[in-house]
Amino acid sequence: MEETASQGAERPVLGVGMVGYAFMGAAHSQAWRTAPHVFDLPLQPAMAVLCGRDAAAVGAAARRLGWAATDTDWHALIKRDDVQLVDVCTPGDLHAEVAIAALEAGKHVLCEKPLANTLAEAEAMAAAAARAASRGVRSMTGFNYRRVPAVALARKLVADGRIGRIRHVRASYLQDWLVDASFPLTWRLQRERAGSGALGDLGAHIVDLAQYLTGELIAGVSAVTATFVGERPLPEAAGEAPRSGPVTVDDAAVFTARLDSGALASFEATRFATGRKNQLRIELNGDGGSLAFDLERLNELQFCDRSGDPSEEGFRRILVTEPGHPYLSGWWPPGHVLGWEHTFTHQVRDLVTAIATGTDPAPSFQDGLQVQRVLAAVGQSAANGSGWTPVPTN
């Protein structure tokens, strides 16, 4: 570890400024701290400044999370000479404004998913990213589940033709944190802050995984959404009478889809699946085999290969912890499993490497835009009761 730190001190420094410090900010902070101690990075990340509106709160967060300085104005953060990369971990209503300003200022950008609150904002962000890329400025959308080693291995098996021509994709992301109707009205339940509910928060992940794993785009959708609890309590100030406010996003979304190849797909995203804390599951069926991944068994991939004896055909478990598996070279001996937080560390590794080598990181803002197009089509189909809704690709 001491040797790695010494080597890192001789490498060019990549100063990082982060906007936002709550749930995602904490996850990203751990990744920025950890990545240079696990992987042999070509640049040395420096956690330069953390930004938030509340000076006292952001100061406490910076001390806890390991940031060198703080600011309460993201415009000032972008102007700092010690910041070369801006990490956007705010609610969705600030993604476009912060990311576009950072790119125009020549700063690399990592932006959490979904890319934006609206399709128009996502289009503007992708356009800004394309302009910046011509000047050597890089951008990435933070779909961390691409960085699960088992998911990355699944992508390789599909790309290598191991499951043949894909016929079906079925994906679900189930949580239960809104089942209690007395749960308070947070920003995630307000359209002006979050853009959408379970659709953007959870559905964005499984849409991205479906397109990433298959290497195909979703061509069209047919959707329904529901808001099960229309009003929720507002946070109470001292001495104030209880009040409530409207929930303006979806609680659940269900939709069918076709991929470019004609393969059929189904998706479900909900925050009302009682007993499911954070279950993401995706399965691909091809004419040569199948793959299945369940986030609750994060280090495992289920694989069915039709090339063997038909009498022995069926799913088998691959424990994805071998040194030759994606991302595992920097970690522990085989069988010593990894956790959810490691996906963000892998994300940092890939982004820093892309910046150092002058290549475009993935998923790009264009990838994030394509997911946003699917979400917009789902919203349109559900709102209009219009059934089949095509998804544009350019």
N, C-alpha and C positions, 0 to 999 in steps of 0.2 A: 504493500500500500504506500509506503514511504517513497519507493522508487517511482511509482505512478505519479504521485504528487510532484516529485522533483521534475520528472519529464514534462508534466503539464505546465509547470511554471515557465518552461522554455518555449512553449507554443504560443502562437498569436491568441490574444484574449478576445472573446466574443462577449461583450457586455450586454446583459439582458435586463430589460425593464418590463415589469409585469403590471398590468392594469386589472385590478380585482384580486381579492385575497380570501374569498370564502371557500366553499367546497372544492371547486376546480382549482382555485388558486393554491390551496394547500397541496393538492395532488401534483400540480405542475411544479411547485416549489421543491417537493421531495425529489422529483425527477431531475431538476437542474442541480440539486445537491449531489445526487447519487451517480448520475451517468458518468462523470469523469473519473469516478473511483472504481467503476466496474469495467468500462470499455476504454480502449485506447483511442481516444478522440483526437482528431487532427487540429481542433481548436479547444481552448480552455474556457468554458463558460464561466462568467463572473456575474453573480447575482447583484447587480448594481443598485437597482431602485425598485421599490414597490409603491404602487399608487392606489389611493382610495380617497373617498370624499371626507371621511371622518379622521382627522389628524391623530387623535388618541387611539382609535381602533386600528388604524393602519400602522401606527408605531408599535403597538403591542404585537400585531401580526408579523411585522418585519423581524422583531426580536425572536419570536417563536420559530419563524420559518427560515431565518438565515439570510435576510436581505441587508445590504450594507447601508442603504439610505431609503428615505421615503419622500413622497410628494403627494399633494392633494389635487394636482392639476395634471391631467394626462397630456395636455398640450405642452406643458413644461417638460414632462418626461421625454416626449418625442424629440425635443430640441437638445437634449443633453448629449455632450460629446462622448460620454462613457457608455452610451446605449447604442448598440448596433442592431439589436433585435428587440421587437416589441411582442410580448406574449399577452393576448387578449383573453381574459377570463371573466369578463363582465356578463351581466344579463344581455340577451340578444339585441336590445334596443340601442346598444352602443357599439356593436360589432362593426357595422359599416363605417361609421364616422371615425372611429379610432384607427381601424385597419387601413382605410384609404389615406388618411392623413399620414400615417407612419410610412406607408409605401411611397407616397409622394415626397416624403422627406428622406428617402433613400434607406429606410430601415427594413430589414427582413421582418416578416410577420408570421407568427403562429397564432391562429384564431380557433377558439373552441367551436364545436358544432352545436346546433346547426349553423351554417355559415352566417345567416342573417334572419331577420324576422319576416322579410318579404322577398318575393322573387325579384322585384326591381332593385332592392338593396344588394342582393346576391349578384345580380348581373353587373352592377356598378363595381362591386368588389373584384369580380373576376376580370373585368376590363382594366381596373387599376393594377391588378397583379400582372396582367399581360404586358402593360406598359412598363412596369417596374422590371420585369424579367429581361426586357431588352437592354436594361442598364445593369444587369447582374444582381438585381435585388430579388430574393427568393421569398416564397410564401407557402404556407401549408395549412390545411384544415385539420383540426384535431380529432380525427376519428380513431381513438386509441385502441379499439378492439381489433383493428387490423394488426396490431402489434402483439396480440396473444400468440405465443409460439405455435400452439395447435392450429390456430386460424391461418397463420402464415404457411404452415406445412400443408394445410388443406388446399390453399391457393396453388401451391407447387404441384400437388397431386392432380388437381384439375388441369392446370396448364400443361402437365406432362401427358395428359390424355388418359389418366388412370381410371376415370369413371365414364369415359366415352362421351357421347352426345347427351347433353343435359335435357331432361324431360320435365322435371319438377324442382321447384324451390319452395320450401315452406319455412317461414320465420316468425318468431314471436318474441316479444319482450314484455314481461309481466312483472308488475310491482303492486304493492297493496297499501302504500302510505297515505292514500286519500280515502280509504274505506270509511273511516270515522268522519261523519258529517260535521263534527265539531272542530276538525282540524282547521287552523286559521287560514285566512286568505293571504297567501304569500305572492311574491312577484311572479312565480311560475304559473299562477292561475289567472294572470292578467294579460290579455292579448297585447296591450300596448308595450309591455315589458318583455314578454316571452315569445310573442308571435303566434304560438299555438301551444297546445298542452301535451298530452301523451304522444301525439303525432310527431311534433318536432323534437321533444325531449328523448323519446324512446324510439319512435318510428324511424327517425333519421339514421340511427345506428344500424338497424336491420336492413334498411334500404341500401345503405352504403355497403354493408357486408354482402348482400345478394349480388350487387354489381361487381364488387371487388372479387369475390370468389369465383363467379362465373366468367368474368371478363366480358360481360355483356351489359347493355343498358336496358332499363325498363321502358317498354314502348308505349304502354297505356295501362290505365287502372280503372277499377270500378269500386266505389267506396261507400261506407257508412261511418258516421261518427256519433258519439253520444256524450252529453254532459249530465251525469247522474245527480249531482248536487249543485243546484244553481246559485245558492247563496252560502257564504261562509263567514264566520266571525272575523271582524277586524281586530288587530292588536289593540289592546286597551291601554290608554294612558292612566296614570294614577287619578282616582276619583271620577273617572269618566264612566258613563253608563255603557253597557254592552251595545255594540253596533255590528252590523253585518254589511257585506258588499257583494256584488254579483261576480260569479265566476264567468269569465268571458272566453274561456278556451275549452277544448274538448277534454273529457276524461278518458276516452277510449276511441280507438280507430281500428277498423277492420277493412281490409281491401284485398281484392284479387288483382292479378296483373299478368301481362305477357312480357317475356323478354324478346329481344330482337330476333332470336332464333325461332321463336314460336313456343318456347318452353312456358309452362304454366307456373304461376307463383301465387302464394297466399301470405298475407302479413296480418299480424295482430299486435297492437300496442295498447296497453292499459295500465292505469295506476289503481285499478279496482279489483285485482285478482287476489282475493283474500288468501293469505298464507304464502304468497310469492313475494319475496323481498327484493330480488334483483335477478330474475331468471331470463336470460337471453338464450334462445335456442334457434339453430338454423340447420336444416337438412337439405342436401342436394341429392337427387336421384338421377342417374344417367343410365344409358343402355349398356354400360360396361361396369357399373358399380355405383356405390353410394357413399356419402360422407355425412356425418352428423356431429355437431358441436353443441355443448351445453355449458354455459358460463359457470354454473354451479359445480361443474367438474372441469375446471379451467385448464388443467394440465393433461387432459385426455382428448383424443380424437377417435371417433368411431368410424371404421372403414370397412366397406364391403367390396370385395373384388370378385367379379364373375369369371375371371380367367382360369380359375382352378377347377378342382373336382366339384361338379354340381352337388354331390351328396354332402359336401363339407361347406357349402356356401352359406354365408351369414356375416353379420357384423362382428368385428374383432376390435379390441381396445388397443390403441397405440398410446403408451405413456410418453408424452412429448417432453422429455427431460434429458435426452442424449446430447452430448457436446456438438454433434453434427446437425442437430435440429436448429431451426431459426432462432437467433438471439441467445442460445444457451451457452455459447463458448465463454462468455464472461461470468457465468454464474457457478452453480454448485455441482457436485458429482451427480451422476444419474440417479433419478428417484427422489432427489431433494427438491420438492416442488416449489414453484413460484406463486406469487399472488397477484391480485388485481392491480396493485400500484406499480408493478413492474412494466405494465403496458406503456405508462407515461415515460419511464426511463428509456425504453426502446424507442419511443417517439423522439425523444431528445437526441439519441444516438443517430437516428436516421436523418433528422433535420440538420444537425451540426455537420455531419458528413457531407450532405448535399451542398450546404453552403461552402464548405471548404473545397469541394471538388468542382464547384461551378455547375452543378446539375440541378434540375428541377425536382424538388421533393414531392413525394406522393403521400397522401392524397392532396392534390392541388386545390386552389380556389375554384378551378374549373370543375373538378370532381365534386366539390361542395355545392357549386351551382347546379350540377346535374341532379344531385339529391334534392336540392330545393325545388327544382322543376317537378320532381315526382311528388313532393309534399304539396305543392301548389295544385297539381292535378287531383290529388286525393281530396284536398279541401274543396275544390270546385265540384268534383263529382258528388261529394257528400252534401254540400250546400244546395246544389241545384236538383238533386235527385236525378241527375242526368245519365247515370249508368256509365258506360264506357267513355273514358276521357283520354285522348292521346297525350303523350308526354313529348314535347319538342326536344331535339338534341342539339340545336345550334341557334 
